[in-house]
Amino acid sequence: MSSRLSVVFYIILCLEIGLILTVLPWVPHGSLGLSDWGNNYFLLLVAHRTGYGVQRFVSSGWVRGAVSGLGILNLAMGIWELTHFRRTVRALDAGHAFVESSQQETKRSASNDSQAVRTDPLSDYPRRRH
């Protein structure tokens, strides 16, 4: 049940962030109670301290397009997770990642099929005995 909720919350987060990042840079001044993308309080504060070139850079079409591109990627991730919901939940319940390279899969199947591969989550950290 917790794996289903985790996937649902992840999908909602991806769709929400994607929608905001896609639409927000192009919202005109004053609509929806929002200020212009290049004229908000935090950007003006940073521009006042560093120079007003930052404000022109952030309000340029290139940066707006890049932010919208990240939003579209988030929307695509959310839609992909929505279409592969059951597969993701099964992978979380099984406790392993379902995206593996084919080279790792052939090495595993060739070495020993009867033994399950178990990894230590702290194997990268040195263990100290005091």
C-alpha positions as CSV (number, residue, x, y, z in Angstrom):
1,M,0.0,0.0,0.0
2,S,2.8,2.4,0.8
3,S,4.4,1.7,-2.6
4,R,1.2,2.7,-4.3
5,L,0.9,5.9,-2.3
6,S,4.6,6.7,-3.1
7,V,4.0,6.3,-6.8
8,V,0.8,8.3,-6.7
9,F,2.5,11.2,-4.8
10,Y,5.4,11.1,-7.2
11,I,3.0,11.3,-10.2
12,I,1.1,14.2,-8.7
13,L,4.4,16.0,-7.9
14,C,5.8,15.5,-11.4
15,L,2.5,16.7,-13.0
16,E,2.2,19.7,-10.7
17,I,5.8,20.8,-11.1
18,G,5.6,20.2,-14.8
19,L,2.5,22.3,-15.2
20,I,3.9,25.2,-13.1
21,L,7.3,25.2,-14.9
22,T,5.7,25.1,-18.3
23,V,3.1,27.8,-17.8
24,L,4.5,30.2,-15.2
25,P,7.3,31.8,-17.3
26,W,4.7,32.9,-19.9
27,V,2.0,34.2,-17.7
28,P,1.5,37.9,-18.4
29,H,1.8,40.6,-15.7
30,G,-1.2,40.8,-13.4
31,S,-3.1,37.7,-14.5
32,L,-3.9,35.2,-11.8
33,G,-2.5,37.6,-9.2
34,L,1.0,36.9,-10.3
35,S,3.7,39.3,-11.2
36,D,5.8,39.1,-14.4
37,W,8.4,36.3,-14.5
38,G,11.3,38.8,-14.8
39,N,9.9,41.3,-12.2
40,N,9.5,39.4,-8.9
41,Y,10.7,40.4,-5.5
42,F,13.5,37.8,-5.1
43,L,14.8,38.4,-8.6
44,L,14.9,42.2,-8.0
45,L,16.7,41.6,-4.7
46,V,19.4,39.4,-6.4
47,A,19.6,41.9,-9.3
48,H,20.1,44.8,-6.8
49,R,23.0,43.0,-5.1
50,T,24.7,41.6,-8.2
51,G,23.8,43.8,-11.1
52,Y,20.8,44.2,-13.3
53,G,22.2,41.9,-16.0
54,V,20.8,39.0,-14.0
55,Q,17.3,40.3,-14.3
56,R,17.6,40.7,-18.1
57,F,19.1,37.2,-18.4
58,V,16.3,35.6,-16.4
59,S,13.6,37.5,-18.3
60,S,15.0,36.6,-21.7
61,G,13.1,34.2,-23.9
62,W,16.0,31.6,-23.8
63,V,15.7,31.1,-20.0
64,R,11.9,31.0,-20.2
65,G,12.1,28.4,-22.9
66,A,14.6,26.3,-20.9
67,V,12.4,26.4,-17.8
68,S,9.4,25.5,-20.0
69,G,11.4,22.6,-21.4
70,L,12.1,21.3,-17.9
71,G,8.4,21.6,-17.2
72,I,7.6,19.5,-20.3
73,L,10.1,16.9,-19.2
74,N,8.4,16.7,-15.8
75,L,5.0,16.3,-17.5
76,A,6.4,13.6,-19.6
77,M,7.9,11.8,-16.6
78,G,4.5,12.0,-14.8
79,I,2.6,10.7,-17.8
80,W,5.2,7.9,-18.2
81,E,4.8,6.9,-14.6
82,L,1.1,7.0,-14.9
83,T,1.1,4.6,-17.8
84,H,3.6,2.3,-16.1
85,F,1.9,2.5,-12.7
86,R,1.6,-1.2,-12.0
87,R,5.1,-2.0,-13.2
88,T,6.6,0.6,-10.9
89,V,4.6,-0.6,-7.9
90,R,5.6,-4.2,-8.5
91,A,9.3,-3.1,-8.7
92,L,9.0,-1.1,-5.4
93,D,7.3,-4.1,-3.7
94,A,10.0,-6.5,-5.0
95,G,12.7,-4.1,-3.7
96,H,14.8,-3.8,-6.8
97,A,15.0,-1.4,-9.7
98,F,13.2,-2.5,-12.9
99,V,15.5,-0.5,-15.2
100,E,18.6,-2.5,-15.6
101,S,21.1,-2.7,-18.4
102,S,21.1,-5.9,-20.5
103,Q,24.8,-6.4,-19.7
104,Q,24.1,-6.7,-16.0
105,E,21.2,-9.1,-16.7
106,T,23.3,-11.5,-18.8
107,K,26.1,-11.5,-16.3
108,R,23.7,-12.3,-13.5
109,S,22.0,-15.1,-15.5
110,A,25.3,-16.6,-16.6
111,S,26.9,-16.6,-13.1
112,N,24.3,-18.4,-11.0
113,D,20.6,-18.4,-11.5
114,S,19.7,-20.1,-8.2
115,Q,21.2,-17.4,-5.9
116,A,19.5,-14.1,-5.4
117,V,21.8,-11.1,-5.5
118,R,21.9,-9.3,-2.2
119,T,23.6,-6.0,-1.7
120,D,24.5,-4.2,1.4
121,P,23.1,-0.6,1.4
122,L,26.1,0.6,3.3
123,S,28.8,-1.1,1.3
124,D,30.3,2.1,0.0
125,Y,31.1,3.4,3.5
126,P,34.0,2.2,5.5
127,R,33.0,0.5,8.7
128,R,34.7,1.5,11.9
129,R,35.0,-0.7,14.9
130,H,35.8,1.1,18.1
